[in-house]
Amino acid sequence: MLQIGAENMAGLIQLAMAPAFLLVGVGAMLQLFAGRLARVVDRSRVLKSSYAGSTGKAHDLIVEELRGLSRRMKIVNSAILMGVCGAITIGLLIVALFTMALLHIYLGLVIAGAFILAMAFTITGLLFFLVEVRLASRNIMVEDFYLELDR
């Protein structure tokens, strides 16, 4: 059985703390994404309940908004997928750090690659989130009529 000294273990734990904090940040990001998805789903349920009784222009507006919500759901789901992939990669990075120290196997390239991959997943998830927020803000413009700009 391989043994590792107390000072080496303390250093290893300190080294693993950075990715662990990154994992916490990605978890908070995923919570934000899930909240966005829940709001979109709630809005789509409201619209679906009024779909059958709608006609004319009101029906067309409901269909148009449902299409936009469907697109937003797909984008948020992609953001969640990227965030989860990033979190899994960060977890594997932490495992690789401990494996390297405990088994005295050099995994520097694996660790660097995992970190780069985790960042790529996280950045991609944030880009999907940005697209979804832009879509939402574009679709929620207040019409000039309600702003009473002529007053």
C-alpha positions in Angstrom: 0.0 0.0 0.0 1.3 3.4 -1.0 1.7 6.0 1.8 1.7 9.7 1.5 3.1 12.0 4.2 1.0 14.4 6.1 2.6 17.5 4.5 2.2 16.0 1.0 -1.5 15.3 1.7 -2.0 18.8 3.0 -0.4 20.2 -0.1 -2.5 17.9 -2.3 -5.7 19.0 -0.6 -4.7 22.7 -1.1 -4.0 21.9 -4.7 -7.5 20.3 -5.1 -9.2 23.3 -3.5 -9.1 25.5 -6.6 -11.0 23.0 -8.8 -13.3 22.3 -5.8 -14.2 26.0 -5.6 -14.7 26.0 -9.4 -17.1 23.1 -9.0 -19.1 25.2 -6.5 -19.2 28.1 -9.0 -20.4 25.8 -11.8 -23.1 24.4 -9.4 -24.4 27.9 -8.8 -24.4 28.5 -12.5 -26.4 25.3 -13.0 -28.9 26.5 -10.4 -29.3 29.8 -12.3 -29.8 27.9 -15.6 -32.4 25.6 -13.9 -34.3 28.6 -12.6 -34.4 30.1 -16.1 -35.7 26.8 -17.5 -38.4 26.7 -14.8 -39.6 30.2 -15.7 -39.8 29.3 -19.4 -41.7 26.1 -18.7 -44.1 27.9 -16.4 -44.8 30.5 -19.1 -45.3 27.8 -21.8 -47.8 26.1 -19.5 -49.8 29.3 -19.1 -49.8 29.8 -22.9 -50.8 26.2 -23.6 -53.8 26.5 -21.3 -55.1 29.5 -23.3 -54.1 28.0 -26.7 -57.4 26.1 -27.4 -59.7 29.0 -26.6 -57.8 31.6 -28.7 -58.6 32.8 -32.2 -57.3 35.2 -34.7 -54.5 37.6 -33.8 -54.5 36.4 -30.2 -54.0 32.8 -31.3 -51.2 33.8 -33.6 -49.4 35.7 -30.8 -49.7 32.7 -28.5 -48.2 30.4 -31.2 -45.4 32.9 -31.9 -44.5 33.1 -28.2 -44.7 29.3 -27.8 -42.2 28.9 -30.7 -39.9 31.4 -29.0 -40.2 29.6 -25.6 -39.5 26.3 -27.3 -36.3 27.7 -28.8 -35.3 29.2 -25.4 -35.9 25.8 -23.7 -33.6 24.1 -26.1 -30.9 26.7 -25.6 -31.2 26.5 -21.8 -31.1 22.7 -21.9 -27.9 23.0 -24.0 -26.5 25.4 -21.3 -27.3 22.9 -18.6 -25.7 20.1 -20.6 -22.5 22.1 -21.0 -22.5 23.0 -17.3 -23.0 19.4 -16.2 -20.2 18.3 -18.6 -18.0 21.0 -17.1 -18.8 19.8 -13.5 -18.1 16.2 -14.3 -14.8 17.1 -15.9 -13.9 19.2 -12.8 -14.7 16.2 -10.7 -12.5 14.0 -12.8 -9.8 16.6 -12.6 -9.9 16.3 -8.8 -9.8 12.5 -9.0 -6.8 12.7 -11.3 -5.0 15.0 -8.9 -5.4 12.6 -6.0 -4.6 9.6 -8.3 -1.4 11.3 -9.4 -0.3 12.0 -5.8 -1.3 8.6 -4.3 0.0 6.3 -7.0 2.9 8.5 -8.0 1.9 8.5 -11.7 2.5 11.6 -13.7 -0.8 12.9 -15.0 0.1 16.5 -15.7 -1.1 16.4 -19.3 -4.3 14.7 -18.3 -4.9 17.3 -15.6 -4.1 20.2 -17.9 -6.4 18.8 -20.6 -9.2 18.2 -18.1 -8.9 21.8 -16.9 -9.0 23.1 -20.5 -12.0 20.9 -21.3 -13.8 22.0 -18.1 -13.3 25.6 -19.0 -14.5 25.0 -22.6 -17.6 23.4 -21.3 -18.3 26.1 -18.8 -17.7 28.9 -21.3 -19.9 27.2 -23.9 -22.7 26.9 -21.2 -22.3 30.6 -20.4 -22.5 31.5 -24.1 -25.7 29.5 -24.4 -27.0 31.3 -21.4 -26.1 34.7 -23.0 -28.0 33.7 -26.1 -31.1 32.7 -24.1 -31.1 36.0 -22.1 -30.8 38.0 -25.3 -33.7 36.1 -26.8 -35.8 36.6 -23.7 -35.1 40.3 -23.6 -35.9 40.7 -27.3 -39.2 38.9 -26.8 -40.2 40.9 -23.8 -40.1 44.3 -25.2 -42.8 46.6 -23.9 -44.9 48.1 -26.7 -44.8 51.9 -27.1 -48.5 52.1 -26.4 -48.0 51.0 -22.8 -45.2 53.5 -22.3 -47.4 56.4 -23.1 -44.6 58.2 -24.8 -46.8 60.9 -26.1 -47.5 62.2 -22.6 
